[in-house]
Structures are given as structure tokens and as C-alpha cells.
Amino acid sequence: MTGNTLVRQRTASTAGYDRVVEMVKSVPTECLDDISRYIGYVLYCYNEREAKIRNLKKAIQEGYESGICEDFDADSFLKQLKSERKNG
């Protein structure tokens, strides 16, 4: 493991910890019965958020790797999306 990789991992861990701390501060303590439920709730929220970020990164990478579509018609694509949204 290179020094830069280790620094990035530590920075990511610290950023994750900071996010958890902010989430803990955002939940009113009177809403939860005890500290273990409180911590469980915060960890659940954190994991949900991280899962969304991982899924977004994966989708972006898949889009990037798929390349550029040569014969893409934006107007018909938007019409199709709007039609799908109306129909359900």
C-alpha cells in the first residue's frame, strides 16, 4: 500500500466519522428511548447514505465505461421517459 493510498483511506475514514457525528447531532434525543437505539439509528442512516453514494458511483462508472452513443435522439428519449413516468 502506498503512502498516498493510506492517506486517502484515513481521510475517507475521518470524513465518514465526521458525517456520523453530524448525523448524531441532528437527531433529537427525546425521540429515542436509549443510547443504543440512538446509535443504531445513526449507524443505519449512515449506512443508507453510504449505500446510495456507492450505487451512484457505480452507475457513473458504468455510464462512463459504456462509451458515447452515436445515434442518440434526446427528444424521443425524453418523450419516452415522460410517457413511462405518466404510466407508472
Sequence and secondary structure as in RCSB ss.txt:
>XXXX:A:sequence
MTGNTLVRQRTASTAGYDRVVEMVKSVPTECLDDISRYIGYVLYCYNEREAKIRNLKKAIQEGYESGICEDFDAD
SFLKQLKSERKNG
>XXXX:A:secstr
  HHHHHHHHHHHHHHHHHHHHHHHHS GGGSSSHHHHHHHHHHHHHHHHHHHHHHHHHHHHHHHH   TT  HH
HHHHHHHHHHHH 
